[in-house]
Amino acid sequence: MSTENTDSTGNTGVQVSNNEAKSRYVAMLDGDEAGIAAYERSGDTIVFTHTVVDEEVEGHGVGSTLIRHALDDARGQHLTVVPQCEFVAAFIEDHPEYRDLVG
């Protein structure tokens, strides 16, 4: 099941959705997939395992927008976040407003 919630916070051209069937958040830019944040969900815990952003759009806020949306979604679902992925861990370190999510 894929949720169709999209968000354009951060880079205004980026839309993020949660593809629950594939356990990944997907960032779309101008109609094309620009990045993914893979996760594993178990009960009330979400483990972010891997983040990939297309090289052509690196440095344009796609990854940050993607992770911000994923973490906001986790907060909305009252999930404990395990930032196994280095990009997610670094994002949380740089954005202390998300540190309370980490279990």
N, C-alpha and C positions, 0 to 999 in steps of 0.2 A: 504494500500500500504506500502510495506516495502522497505526501501532503503538498498542497499547492501554495502554502504560505510563502510569500516573497517579501523581501525587504530590500530597500535601496539605501540604507544608511552607509555612510562612508563615501565610497566612490559612487556617484549618483547613477552611473550607467550599469552598475552591477546589481543583478537580482539573484537572491539566494533562496533555494528551496531544499527541503529535507526529503530525500528519496529513501524512505524507510525500507523498501524492498531490497535495496542495495547497501543499506547502512552507510549512507554518505550524504553530506550536505553538498549541494552543487551550486557553484557560482556561474551565472550566465552573463555574458557581456555582449551586447548587440546581437542577441539571439544565438550565440555560440558558447559552448561550454568552455569556461576559462580556468576553472579550478575545482578541486574537490577536497573535502575533509572527511576522511573515512573514520568510522567509529564502531565500537562494539558496545552493545547495550545489554545490561544484565540487571534486572530489577530496577532499583532506583539509582543505578550507577551507569555513567556513560564514559567509556575510555576512548579518547581520541588517539588513533593509532598512526595516522599518516595524513599529511597535507601536501597537495601538489597544485601548483599554479603554472599555467603555460608560460614558457619563457618570454614570449612576445609581450606579455602584459605584466611581467614582474616589475615591481617598483611603482605600480599605479594604484595601489590600495586594494587590489582584488583579494589578496590573502587576508588582509586585516578585516575587510568587510565580511568575508566569508566566516572567519572565526568569531567576530563580534556577533554576527547573527546566530551562529551555532551556540555560543555561550548564553546569549539572551534567551534562546529557545530552551536550553537546559535549565536556566533559572526559572522560566515560566512553568516547566514541568517538575520543579523541585528535585532535580537530579544532582547527584554528587559527581563532580568532574574529576577524571584522572587524565592529566595531560601527558600521556606517554610520548606523543609527538613533540619533537623539539620546537617546532614553530608555535604550537599551541602553548607550550610551557613558556616560551619567550614572550608571547603576546600577553599572557596572564602576568608575568613578571613586570612588564612595561605598563600594565593597566591594572592597578591595585584594586579597582572597583570589582574585579572578577575573582580576587583571591579567596573570597568566602565560599566560592563554589567548590574549591579543591578539597578532596577528602583524603 
